[in-house]
Amino acid sequence: MTPEKSIMENHKTVFVLDHSPFFNYGCNEPHEFEFSKSRPQPGIIPMAPIDKSLWTSCVESALEYCRVVWDIYPSGKLISFIVSDYQAHRLNSWSATQQNLAHVSNY
């Protein structure tokens, strides 16, 4: 198989994200807040840690994948998102105008 043929056969990725109630459960990974990393200031009570849900971790992972792929292949790889709760919702199309993090993360 030639490299050109290989690229043509694997240039599309579809993420199907399950937004069912099961994904509301925590995954024992806390949210990180920037202001809690800085030095403590008088009068400010630090926030208690908040665990991420499975849904949050899935979305963050998918968006990080997109960021890496679109940085390496700005126009060669197409990614589509389908989110399913009780019904499937397509978040973007194969159009070049919808192949960016700004468009995908607005949902």
Chimera marker file (.cmm) of the C-alpha trace (Angstrom):
<marker_set name="trace">
<marker id="1" x="0.000" y="0.000" z="0.000" r="1" g="1" b="0" radius="0.5"/>
<marker id="2" x="1.409" y="3.364" z="-0.974" r="1" g="1" b="0" radius="0.5"/>
<marker id="3" x="1.593" y="6.183" z="1.607" r="1" g="1" b="0" radius="0.5"/>
<marker id="4" x="-0.851" y="8.265" z="-0.446" r="1" g="1" b="0" radius="0.5"/>
<marker id="5" x="-3.405" y="5.436" z="-0.452" r="1" g="1" b="0" radius="0.5"/>
<marker id="6" x="-2.960" y="4.951" z="3.294" r="1" g="1" b="0" radius="0.5"/>
<marker id="7" x="-3.699" y="8.630" z="3.963" r="1" g="1" b="0" radius="0.5"/>
<marker id="8" x="-6.807" y="8.516" z="1.771" r="1" g="1" b="0" radius="0.5"/>
<marker id="9" x="-8.132" y="5.504" z="3.697" r="1" g="1" b="0" radius="0.5"/>
<marker id="10" x="-7.662" y="6.933" z="7.189" r="1" g="1" b="0" radius="0.5"/>
<marker id="11" x="-8.365" y="10.631" z="6.861" r="1" g="1" b="0" radius="0.5"/>
<marker id="12" x="-11.723" y="10.584" z="8.690" r="1" g="1" b="0" radius="0.5"/>
<marker id="13" x="-12.437" y="9.995" z="12.379" r="1" g="1" b="0" radius="0.5"/>
<marker id="14" x="-15.862" y="9.864" z="13.994" r="1" g="1" b="0" radius="0.5"/>
<marker id="15" x="-16.293" y="10.271" z="17.755" r="1" g="1" b="0" radius="0.5"/>
<marker id="16" x="-19.539" y="8.935" z="19.188" r="1" g="1" b="0" radius="0.5"/>
<marker id="17" x="-19.869" y="10.301" z="22.714" r="1" g="1" b="0" radius="0.5"/>
<marker id="18" x="-22.428" y="8.714" z="25.037" r="1" g="1" b="0" radius="0.5"/>
<marker id="19" x="-24.172" y="11.346" z="27.150" r="1" g="1" b="0" radius="0.5"/>
<marker id="20" x="-26.357" y="8.877" z="29.026" r="1" g="1" b="0" radius="0.5"/>
<marker id="21" x="-26.863" y="9.156" z="32.816" r="1" g="1" b="0" radius="0.5"/>
<marker id="22" x="-24.070" y="6.616" z="33.409" r="1" g="1" b="0" radius="0.5"/>
<marker id="23" x="-21.507" y="9.218" z="32.345" r="1" g="1" b="0" radius="0.5"/>
<marker id="24" x="-22.560" y="11.577" z="35.164" r="1" g="1" b="0" radius="0.5"/>
<marker id="25" x="-20.601" y="9.469" z="37.652" r="1" g="1" b="0" radius="0.5"/>
<marker id="26" x="-17.313" y="10.809" z="38.936" r="1" g="1" b="0" radius="0.5"/>
<marker id="27" x="-14.033" y="9.343" z="37.770" r="1" g="1" b="0" radius="0.5"/>
<marker id="28" x="-11.937" y="10.251" z="40.846" r="1" g="1" b="0" radius="0.5"/>
<marker id="29" x="-9.987" y="12.921" z="39.007" r="1" g="1" b="0" radius="0.5"/>
<marker id="30" x="-10.307" y="16.412" z="40.480" r="1" g="1" b="0" radius="0.5"/>
<marker id="31" x="-10.853" y="19.581" z="38.469" r="1" g="1" b="0" radius="0.5"/>
<marker id="32" x="-7.815" y="21.820" z="38.635" r="1" g="1" b="0" radius="0.5"/>
<marker id="33" x="-8.398" y="25.496" z="39.337" r="1" g="1" b="0" radius="0.5"/>
<marker id="34" x="-5.666" y="27.956" z="38.426" r="1" g="1" b="0" radius="0.5"/>
<marker id="35" x="-6.271" y="30.315" z="41.325" r="1" g="1" b="0" radius="0.5"/>
<marker id="36" x="-5.844" y="27.499" z="43.871" r="1" g="1" b="0" radius="0.5"/>
<marker id="37" x="-2.283" y="26.885" z="42.610" r="1" g="1" b="0" radius="0.5"/>
<marker id="38" x="-1.165" y="30.428" z="43.376" r="1" g="1" b="0" radius="0.5"/>
<marker id="39" x="-0.032" y="31.523" z="46.777" r="1" g="1" b="0" radius="0.5"/>
<marker id="40" x="-2.862" y="31.811" z="49.311" r="1" g="1" b="0" radius="0.5"/>
<marker id="41" x="-4.309" y="35.278" z="49.745" r="1" g="1" b="0" radius="0.5"/>
<marker id="42" x="-5.770" y="36.515" z="53.022" r="1" g="1" b="0" radius="0.5"/>
<marker id="43" x="-9.545" y="36.279" z="53.248" r="1" g="1" b="0" radius="0.5"/>
<marker id="44" x="-9.934" y="33.755" z="50.417" r="1" g="1" b="0" radius="0.5"/>
<marker id="45" x="-11.112" y="30.304" z="51.431" r="1" g="1" b="0" radius="0.5"/>
<marker id="46" x="-9.769" y="27.572" z="49.136" r="1" g="1" b="0" radius="0.5"/>
<marker id="47" x="-12.364" y="25.589" z="47.216" r="1" g="1" b="0" radius="0.5"/>
<marker id="48" x="-13.026" y="21.973" z="48.046" r="1" g="1" b="0" radius="0.5"/>
<marker id="49" x="-11.941" y="19.619" z="45.255" r="1" g="1" b="0" radius="0.5"/>
<marker id="50" x="-14.594" y="18.734" z="42.682" r="1" g="1" b="0" radius="0.5"/>
<marker id="51" x="-14.326" y="15.433" z="40.816" r="1" g="1" b="0" radius="0.5"/>
<marker id="52" x="-14.677" y="15.366" z="37.050" r="1" g="1" b="0" radius="0.5"/>
<marker id="53" x="-17.457" y="13.249" z="35.607" r="1" g="1" b="0" radius="0.5"/>
<marker id="54" x="-16.833" y="10.509" z="33.074" r="1" g="1" b="0" radius="0.5"/>
<marker id="55" x="-18.526" y="12.797" z="30.528" r="1" g="1" b="0" radius="0.5"/>
<marker id="56" x="-16.079" y="15.635" z="31.218" r="1" g="1" b="0" radius="0.5"/>
<marker id="57" x="-13.091" y="13.312" z="30.875" r="1" g="1" b="0" radius="0.5"/>
<marker id="58" x="-14.401" y="11.895" z="27.577" r="1" g="1" b="0" radius="0.5"/>
<marker id="59" x="-14.993" y="15.356" z="26.115" r="1" g="1" b="0" radius="0.5"/>
<marker id="60" x="-11.580" y="16.643" z="27.253" r="1" g="1" b="0" radius="0.5"/>
<marker id="61" x="-9.869" y="13.596" z="25.727" r="1" g="1" b="0" radius="0.5"/>
<marker id="62" x="-11.681" y="13.942" z="22.400" r="1" g="1" b="0" radius="0.5"/>
<marker id="63" x="-10.898" y="17.673" z="22.189" r="1" g="1" b="0" radius="0.5"/>
<marker id="64" x="-7.240" y="17.053" z="23.032" r="1" g="1" b="0" radius="0.5"/>
<marker id="65" x="-7.109" y="14.431" z="20.251" r="1" g="1" b="0" radius="0.5"/>
<marker id="66" x="-8.549" y="17.026" z="17.839" r="1" g="1" b="0" radius="0.5"/>
<marker id="67" x="-6.045" y="19.657" z="18.923" r="1" g="1" b="0" radius="0.5"/>
<marker id="68" x="-3.106" y="17.320" z="18.315" r="1" g="1" b="0" radius="0.5"/>
<marker id="69" x="-4.395" y="15.999" z="14.973" r="1" g="1" b="0" radius="0.5"/>
<marker id="70" x="-5.297" y="19.448" z="13.632" r="1" g="1" b="0" radius="0.5"/>
<marker id="71" x="-1.910" y="20.818" z="14.737" r="1" g="1" b="0" radius="0.5"/>
<marker id="72" x="-0.084" y="18.046" z="12.860" r="1" g="1" b="0" radius="0.5"/>
<marker id="73" x="-2.454" y="17.855" z="9.856" r="1" g="1" b="0" radius="0.5"/>
<marker id="74" x="-4.163" y="21.265" z="9.530" r="1" g="1" b="0" radius="0.5"/>
<marker id="75" x="-6.135" y="20.273" z="6.444" r="1" g="1" b="0" radius="0.5"/>
<marker id="76" x="-5.571" y="16.555" z="5.923" r="1" g="1" b="0" radius="0.5"/>
<marker id="77" x="-7.696" y="14.913" z="8.619" r="1" g="1" b="0" radius="0.5"/>
<marker id="78" x="-11.437" y="15.267" z="9.126" r="1" g="1" b="0" radius="0.5"/>
<marker id="79" x="-13.118" y="14.688" z="12.497" r="1" g="1" b="0" radius="0.5"/>
<marker id="80" x="-16.832" y="14.469" z="13.190" r="1" g="1" b="0" radius="0.5"/>
<marker id="81" x="-18.663" y="14.363" z="16.524" r="1" g="1" b="0" radius="0.5"/>
<marker id="82" x="-21.929" y="12.603" z="17.268" r="1" g="1" b="0" radius="0.5"/>
<marker id="83" x="-23.332" y="12.977" z="20.781" r="1" g="1" b="0" radius="0.5"/>
<marker id="84" x="-25.979" y="10.561" z="21.925" r="1" g="1" b="0" radius="0.5"/>
<marker id="85" x="-28.308" y="10.877" z="24.891" r="1" g="1" b="0" radius="0.5"/>
<marker id="86" x="-31.784" y="9.661" z="23.966" r="1" g="1" b="0" radius="0.5"/>
<marker id="87" x="-31.248" y="10.768" z="20.393" r="1" g="1" b="0" radius="0.5"/>
<marker id="88" x="-28.158" y="11.241" z="18.220" r="1" g="1" b="0" radius="0.5"/>
<marker id="89" x="-26.962" y="14.803" z="17.577" r="1" g="1" b="0" radius="0.5"/>
<marker id="90" x="-24.322" y="15.554" z="14.970" r="1" g="1" b="0" radius="0.5"/>
<marker id="91" x="-22.184" y="18.472" z="16.142" r="1" g="1" b="0" radius="0.5"/>
<marker id="92" x="-20.243" y="19.175" z="12.963" r="1" g="1" b="0" radius="0.5"/>
<marker id="93" x="-20.021" y="18.171" z="9.333" r="1" g="1" b="0" radius="0.5"/>
<marker id="94" x="-17.076" y="17.306" z="7.098" r="1" g="1" b="0" radius="0.5"/>
<marker id="95" x="-17.010" y="20.933" z="5.900" r="1" g="1" b="0" radius="0.5"/>
<marker id="96" x="-13.621" y="22.633" z="6.317" r="1" g="1" b="0" radius="0.5"/>
<marker id="97" x="-15.308" y="25.541" z="8.128" r="1" g="1" b="0" radius="0.5"/>
<marker id="98" x="-16.430" y="23.167" z="10.900" r="1" g="1" b="0" radius="0.5"/>
<marker id="99" x="-13.092" y="21.384" z="11.306" r="1" g="1" b="0" radius="0.5"/>
<marker id="100" x="-11.692" y="23.439" z="14.186" r="1" g="1" b="0" radius="0.5"/>
<marker id="101" x="-11.766" y="23.479" z="17.982" r="1" g="1" b="0" radius="0.5"/>
<marker id="102" x="-13.735" y="26.720" z="18.171" r="1" g="1" b="0" radius="0.5"/>
<marker id="103" x="-16.658" y="25.215" z="16.269" r="1" g="1" b="0" radius="0.5"/>
<marker id="104" x="-16.616" y="21.821" z="17.981" r="1" g="1" b="0" radius="0.5"/>
<marker id="105" x="-16.241" y="23.142" z="21.528" r="1" g="1" b="0" radius="0.5"/>
<marker id="106" x="-19.158" y="25.586" z="21.237" r="1" g="1" b="0" radius="0.5"/>
<marker id="107" x="-21.640" y="22.762" z="21.840" r="1" g="1" b="0" radius="0.5"/>
<link id1="1" id2="2" r="1" g="1" b="0" radius="0.2"/>
<link id1="2" id2="3" r="1" g="1" b="0" radius="0.2"/>
<link id1="3" id2="4" r="1" g="1" b="0" radius="0.2"/>
<link id1="4" id2="5" r="1" g="1" b="0" radius="0.2"/>
<link id1="5" id2="6" r="1" g="1" b="0" radius="0.2"/>
<link id1="6" id2="7" r="1" g="1" b="0" radius="0.2"/>
<link id1="7" id2="8" r="1" g="1" b="0" radius="0.2"/>
<link id1="8" id2="9" r="1" g="1" b="0" radius="0.2"/>
<link id1="9" id2="10" r="1" g="1" b="0" radius="0.2"/>
<link id1="10" id2="11" r="1" g="1" b="0" radius="0.2"/>
<link id1="11" id2="12" r="1" g="1" b="0" radius="0.2"/>
<link id1="12" id2="13" r="1" g="1" b="0" radius="0.2"/>
<link id1="13" id2="14" r="1" g="1" b="0" radius="0.2"/>
<link id1="14" id2="15" r="1" g="1" b="0" radius="0.2"/>
<link id1="15" id2="16" r="1" g="1" b="0" radius="0.2"/>
<link id1="16" id2="17" r="1" g="1" b="0" radius="0.2"/>
<link id1="17" id2="18" r="1" g="1" b="0" radius="0.2"/>
<link id1="18" id2="19" r="1" g="1" b="0" radius="0.2"/>
<link id1="19" id2="20" r="1" g="1" b="0" radius="0.2"/>
<link id1="20" id2="21" r="1" g="1" b="0" radius="0.2"/>
<link id1="21" id2="22" r="1" g="1" b="0" radius="0.2"/>
<link id1="22" id2="23" r="1" g="1" b="0" radius="0.2"/>
<link id1="23" id2="24" r="1" g="1" b="0" radius="0.2"/>
<link id1="24" id2="25" r="1" g="1" b="0" radius="0.2"/>
<link id1="25" id2="26" r="1" g="1" b="0" radius="0.2"/>
<link id1="26" id2="27" r="1" g="1" b="0" radius="0.2"/>
<link id1="27" id2="28" r="1" g="1" b="0" radius="0.2"/>
<link id1="28" id2="29" r="1" g="1" b="0" radius="0.2"/>
<link id1="29" id2="30" r="1" g="1" b="0" radius="0.2"/>
<link id1="30" id2="31" r="1" g="1" b="0" radius="0.2"/>
<link id1="31" id2="32" r="1" g="1" b="0" radius="0.2"/>
<link id1="32" id2="33" r="1" g="1" b="0" radius="0.2"/>
<link id1="33" id2="34" r="1" g="1" b="0" radius="0.2"/>
<link id1="34" id2="35" r="1" g="1" b="0" radius="0.2"/>
<link id1="35" id2="36" r="1" g="1" b="0" radius="0.2"/>
<link id1="36" id2="37" r="1" g="1" b="0" radius="0.2"/>
<link id1="37" id2="38" r="1" g="1" b="0" radius="0.2"/>
<link id1="38" id2="39" r="1" g="1" b="0" radius="0.2"/>
<link id1="39" id2="40" r="1" g="1" b="0" radius="0.2"/>
<link id1="40" id2="41" r="1" g="1" b="0" radius="0.2"/>
<link id1="41" id2="42" r="1" g="1" b="0" radius="0.2"/>
<link id1="42" id2="43" r="1" g="1" b="0" radius="0.2"/>
<link id1="43" id2="44" r="1" g="1" b="0" radius="0.2"/>
<link id1="44" id2="45" r="1" g="1" b="0" radius="0.2"/>
<link id1="45" id2="46" r="1" g="1" b="0" radius="0.2"/>
<link id1="46" id2="47" r="1" g="1" b="0" radius="0.2"/>
<link id1="47" id2="48" r="1" g="1" b="0" radius="0.2"/>
<link id1="48" id2="49" r="1" g="1" b="0" radius="0.2"/>
<link id1="49" id2="50" r="1" g="1" b="0" radius="0.2"/>
<link id1="50" id2="51" r="1" g="1" b="0" radius="0.2"/>
<link id1="51" id2="52" r="1" g="1" b="0" radius="0.2"/>
<link id1="52" id2="53" r="1" g="1" b="0" radius="0.2"/>
<link id1="53" id2="54" r="1" g="1" b="0" radius="0.2"/>
<link id1="54" id2="55" r="1" g="1" b="0" radius="0.2"/>
<link id1="55" id2="56" r="1" g="1" b="0" radius="0.2"/>
<link id1="56" id2="57" r="1" g="1" b="0" radius="0.2"/>
<link id1="57" id2="58" r="1" g="1" b="0" radius="0.2"/>
<link id1="58" id2="59" r="1" g="1" b="0" radius="0.2"/>
<link id1="59" id2="60" r="1" g="1" b="0" radius="0.2"/>
<link id1="60" id2="61" r="1" g="1" b="0" radius="0.2"/>
<link id1="61" id2="62" r="1" g="1" b="0" radius="0.2"/>
<link id1="62" id2="63" r="1" g="1" b="0" radius="0.2"/>
<link id1="63" id2="64" r="1" g="1" b="0" radius="0.2"/>
<link id1="64" id2="65" r="1" g="1" b="0" radius="0.2"/>
<link id1="65" id2="66" r="1" g="1" b="0" radius="0.2"/>
<link id1="66" id2="67" r="1" g="1" b="0" radius="0.2"/>
<link id1="67" id2="68" r="1" g="1" b="0" radius="0.2"/>
<link id1="68" id2="69" r="1" g="1" b="0" radius="0.2"/>
<link id1="69" id2="70" r="1" g="1" b="0" radius="0.2"/>
<link id1="70" id2="71" r="1" g="1" b="0" radius="0.2"/>
<link id1="71" id2="72" r="1" g="1" b="0" radius="0.2"/>
<link id1="72" id2="73" r="1" g="1" b="0" radius="0.2"/>
<link id1="73" id2="74" r="1" g="1" b="0" radius="0.2"/>
<link id1="74" id2="75" r="1" g="1" b="0" radius="0.2"/>
<link id1="75" id2="76" r="1" g="1" b="0" radius="0.2"/>
<link id1="76" id2="77" r="1" g="1" b="0" radius="0.2"/>
<link id1="77" id2="78" r="1" g="1" b="0" radius="0.2"/>
<link id1="78" id2="79" r="1" g="1" b="0" radius="0.2"/>
<link id1="79" id2="80" r="1" g="1" b="0" radius="0.2"/>
<link id1="80" id2="81" r="1" g="1" b="0" radius="0.2"/>
<link id1="81" id2="82" r="1" g="1" b="0" radius="0.2"/>
<link id1="82" id2="83" r="1" g="1" b="0" radius="0.2"/>
<link id1="83" id2="84" r="1" g="1" b="0" radius="0.2"/>
<link id1="84" id2="85" r="1" g="1" b="0" radius="0.2"/>
<link id1="85" id2="86" r="1" g="1" b="0" radius="0.2"/>
<link id1="86" id2="87" r="1" g="1" b="0" radius="0.2"/>
<link id1="87" id2="88" r="1" g="1" b="0" radius="0.2"/>
<link id1="88" id2="89" r="1" g="1" b="0" radius="0.2"/>
<link id1="89" id2="90" r="1" g="1" b="0" radius="0.2"/>
<link id1="90" id2="91" r="1" g="1" b="0" radius="0.2"/>
<link id1="91" id2="92" r="1" g="1" b="0" radius="0.2"/>
<link id1="92" id2="93" r="1" g="1" b="0" radius="0.2"/>
<link id1="93" id2="94" r="1" g="1" b="0" radius="0.2"/>
<link id1="94" id2="95" r="1" g="1" b="0" radius="0.2"/>
<link id1="95" id2="96" r="1" g="1" b="0" radius="0.2"/>
<link id1="96" id2="97" r="1" g="1" b="0" radius="0.2"/>
<link id1="97" id2="98" r="1" g="1" b="0" radius="0.2"/>
<link id1="98" id2="99" r="1" g="1" b="0" radius="0.2"/>
<link id1="99" id2="100" r="1" g="1" b="0" radius="0.2"/>
<link id1="100" id2="101" r="1" g="1" b="0" radius="0.2"/>
<link id1="101" id2="102" r="1" g="1" b="0" radius="0.2"/>
<link id1="102" id2="103" r="1" g="1" b="0" radius="0.2"/>
<link id1="103" id2="104" r="1" g="1" b="0" radius="0.2"/>
<link id1="104" id2="105" r="1" g="1" b="0" radius="0.2"/>
<link id1="105" id2="106" r="1" g="1" b="0" radius="0.2"/>
<link id1="106" id2="107" r="1" g="1" b="0" radius="0.2"/>
</marker_set>
